[in-house]
Amino acid sequence: MPKTPMKTLLAILLLLCVVGSDLAAYGMFQVTSNVVHVDMQFTITLSSSVRNGEVSLTARVRINSNSVGDGIDIAFFYSLNGGEWTHFATQKTNRGGIARTTYTITAIGSYEFKAAVSST
């Protein structure tokens, strides 16, 4: 086995230490960074019932599969005969992440309803 000069071994060892410390510093930067990517996705399940010309709507709001709790504004909309969406109510969620409202039918036709987290 050929002998490697001591000066070369020290240079290689020093290079490994420098590279190793750079990698550790980079890892430390990632751990202590205050930049965080957050992917928040609201899911609203809307259910309804109709009685005497009134539609009762219940929106269950979840974020990343967890209830949102109270205080989130939920906007309710209707569309008549496939027309434009019209806002008719905004309600806050309760502790269970549920917002409720009613809509009184004012015209004969086909109604669709939706709910969305309000940006205001």
HELIX and SHEET records of a PDB file:
HELIX    1   1 MET A    6  THR A   32  1                                  27    
SHEET    1   A 3 PHE A  42  ARG A  51  0                                        
SHEET    2   A 3 GLU A  54  ILE A  63 -1                                        
SHEET    3   A 3 ASN A  66  SER A  67 -1                                        
SHEET    1   B 3 PHE A  42  ARG A  51  0                                        
SHEET    2   B 3 GLU A  54  ILE A  63 -1                                        
SHEET    3   B 3 ILE A  98  THR A 104 -1                                        
SHEET    1   C 3 THR A  86  LYS A  92  0                                        
SHEET    2   C 3 ASP A  73  LEU A  80 -1                                        
SHEET    3   C 3 TYR A 111  VAL A 117 -1                                        
END                                                                             
